[in-house]
Amino acid sequence: MTCQTSDELQSIINEVHSLAEEGKVADYIPALAKANKQDLAVTIYKSNNECLYAGSYTKKFTLQSISKVLVLALALQDRGIDYVFKRVGMEPTGDPFNSISKLETSIPSKPLNPMINAGALAVTNMIKGESLHEKWARILNFVQCLSKKNLTYDIEVANSELETAWLNRSLCYFMKQHQVITGDVEELMMLYTKQCAIEMDCFDLARIGAVFALNGMDPETGERLLPIQIARICKTFMVTCGMYNASGEFAIKVGIPAKSGVSGGILAVVPDQYGIGVFGPSLDEKGNSIAGIKLLEELAKRFDFSIF
Ligand SMILES: NC(=O)CC[C@H](N)C(=O)O
């Protein structure tokens, strides 16, 4: 599949690019601070297997929170819907993605949804495998299957997070106390930081988006990669919780399922039509790509993307 440059996409990038100046790259994971704030890229992968791109589209970035929606899809296949939602809820929190507060006040004590860090850690803990190595191989293989690409992870980013993720460890120990997770917390942290550090570019992200847009079908081969019901659950979480505590505003202004990560990536889905990959590491105060969101807003206006 060849992807073509698009003047129209480039003109939208030119329009919104200056916003990058107003944001900041994430630095609580020290290795992410090396990102170039000026980067901005978009790829649109159409369901008829055509593709358009603009901007710094060859730049690779780590998935970070975008991995949460992919690992959820695998956990749902591994364990089934009842098992997963016995341990993780389905409701948005309105809190920042790394917040610990609702873990203590929710009854029963389980994370409110799989898109916040606590919920994602609990979901990663559900991935089947005899060893850490096998679980990691299954996650990577699954993401490769969706992207049809050999992928690796950024060791420096993974280690940088592993060395500094005290809050995520706290979430894990709290959940272990309440039997939401089982097993060794350090092993879980190793698995989670690796999944967050899987590297790809906007094209790969857009292709994965196209699989979700087609309710689990491969856009090239028509092969079923995900059960319809699981693709739907993932897209619903993307709408209700995918942009952290800015999901409501995003639903009003853009109106499509999307999941962002603190490296500046956004995976977006126009149901039945397109998968979209955006990269812009300059973030707003909630941790979403500041220019990336504006870019999606402009696209949604021009092409009437909103599902509502
Ligand atoms: N919002 C994010 O992208 C957060 C992911 C990051 N790895 C963390 O757990 O903090």
The ligand as a Tripos MOL2 file, in Angstrom:
@<TRIPOS>MOLECULE
LIG
   10     9     1     0     0
SMALL
NO_CHARGES

@<TRIPOS>ATOM
      1 N1         -1.3420    9.2080   29.4050 N.am      1 LIG1
      2 C1         -0.3810    8.4210   29.0490 C.2       1 LIG1
      3 O1         -0.0110    8.3050   27.8820 O.2       1 LIG1
      4 C2          0.2740    7.7390   30.1780 C.3       1 LIG1
      5 C3          1.1360    6.5640   29.7910 C.3       1 LIG1
      6 C4          2.3630    6.4550   30.6370 C.3       1 LIG1
      7 N2          3.1200    5.3120   30.2480 N.3       1 LIG1
      8 C5          1.9920    6.4090   32.1110 C.2       1 LIG1
      9 O2          1.5830    5.4150   32.6010 O.co2     1 LIG1
     10 O3          2.1010    7.3860   32.7940 O.co2     1 LIG1
@<TRIPOS>BOND
     1     1     2 1
     2     2     3 2
     3     2     4 1
     4     4     5 1
     5     5     6 1
     6     6     7 1
     7     6     8 1
     8     8     9 2
     9     8    10 1
@<TRIPOS>SUBSTRUCTURE
     1 LIG1         1 GROUP 0 **** ****
